[in-house]
Amino acid sequence: MSRFWNSNTRNLVPYVPGEQPKENNLIKLNTNENPYPPSPLAIERIKNLNTDLLRLYPNSDGEILKKAVADNYNISGQEVFAGNGSDEVLALLFKTFFDEKSYVAFPDITYSFYPVYCNLFQIPYVKVPVKEDFTIDLDSYPENATAIVFANPNAPTGLYIDKERIEKLLKERPDTLIVVDEAYIDFGGESCVPLISKYDNLLVVQTLSKSRSLAGLRIGFAIGNASLIEGLKRVKDSFNSYPLDTMAQIAGEAALRDNNYFMETRNRIINTREWVKEELKALGLYVTDSRANFLFVRIPGISGPEALAKLRQHGILVRNFGADRISDFLRITVGTDENMRKVVECIRIIMAE
Ligand SMILES: Cc1ncc(COP(=O)(O)O)c(C=O)c1O
């Protein structure tokens, strides 16, 4: 700590990202990265990049990428905001729509970055407990919340709320901003994007880090009514005009347009997830019905930190969160079939010890 830190900086409790280990002999299943390479079309665009473009600033609003997102969802580019990963998009969103007079509600078990943004920007918030089975109870959100934020499928539980239930919420609370973080939607849910034309209180956030295998390029976006998007742009242009670099825009566009490759790889991940779910249940684990590219499991009789350490001894890196109610759970990213056979085998060994 330096004496020059302001009081807010002193009080921050930053988000802790999953480890990116230096050794590469580990099976890395701790940050929900995609085990398959990015689209060959995206790789080709990177290899053939006209490097003279790098001398110039990129288009400041990520127009190339925005157009690809708009075409993908059959919406207008004015309904898309692009940023440097959905983490940045979420941060700008919190800054754009909330302040010290807001009251933001999110589940007690969800993406742990939401309270971090609230603390950074000094936004009052409440954590609404999920039910015993970790499902989000949208009926239990306070009437006076100015916004409700949740991930769908939720993280780290993987549990999914269907679009009809979210539409009911949008109708019931026309003056509450509903933010649906769809980082994992492509792995088995129906996106709320089609609802943005009907509801001006909806913002959907997505990323190319998971289902499009581009975590390293940092591409995220928000989709919503044009006036919500205009607000985000105002804040972006008051902070960093060029969040999305040239290479990210060009490769991101290619990944979005390569639908065949996308369908093939995400279907592979879904199939792997479903067989691993059944195998782990058969071993006696508690396994949530995850619709994401990760599993959320508890191994009977072994604490979360102990299970984490034992898997690491077997060369498998997963994630355990210290938070109340989930400290005995592991979040295991769905890797290749070969990765996951090893996971099942190691869990079997650990349980037998
Ligand atoms: C629910 C959720 N939202 C957003 C993100 C951020 O993704 P990115 O910044 O890579 O787009 C993550 C990453 O793990 C996530 O789990």
The ligand as a Tripos MOL2 file, in Angstrom:
@<TRIPOS>MOLECULE
LIG
   16    16     1     0     0
SMALL
NO_CHARGES

@<TRIPOS>ATOM
      1 C1        -20.4090  -15.0790  -16.2000 C.3       1 LIG1
      2 C2        -19.2240  -14.4660  -16.8550 C.ar      1 LIG1
      3 N1        -19.3290  -13.2610  -17.4110 N.ar      1 LIG1
      4 C3        -18.2990  -12.6670  -18.0210 C.ar      1 LIG1
      5 C4        -17.0620  -13.2720  -18.0860 C.ar      1 LIG1
      6 C5        -15.9080  -12.5310  -18.7170 C.3       1 LIG1
      7 O1        -15.5700  -12.9940  -19.9490 O.3       1 LIG1
      8 P1        -14.6050  -12.1930  -20.9150 P.3       1 LIG1
      9 O2        -14.1340  -10.9530  -20.2010 O.co2     1 LIG1
     10 O3        -13.5080  -13.1250  -21.2430 O.co2     1 LIG1
     11 O4        -15.4550  -11.8450  -22.1070 O.co2     1 LIG1
     12 C6        -16.8890  -14.5250  -17.5290 C.ar      1 LIG1
     13 C7        -15.5690  -15.1820  -17.5800 C.2       1 LIG1
     14 O5        -15.2810  -16.1720  -17.0210 O.2       1 LIG1
     15 C8        -17.9950  -15.1400  -16.8950 C.ar      1 LIG1
     16 O6        -17.8620  -16.3320  -16.3020 O.3       1 LIG1
@<TRIPOS>BOND
     1     1     2 1
     2     2     3 ar
     3     2    15 ar
     4     3     4 ar
     5     4     5 ar
     6     5     6 1
     7     5    12 ar
     8     6     7 1
     9     7     8 1
    10     8     9 2
    11     8    10 1
    12     8    11 1
    13    12    13 1
    14    12    15 ar
    15    13    14 2
    16    15    16 1
@<TRIPOS>SUBSTRUCTURE
     1 LIG1         1 GROUP 0 **** ****
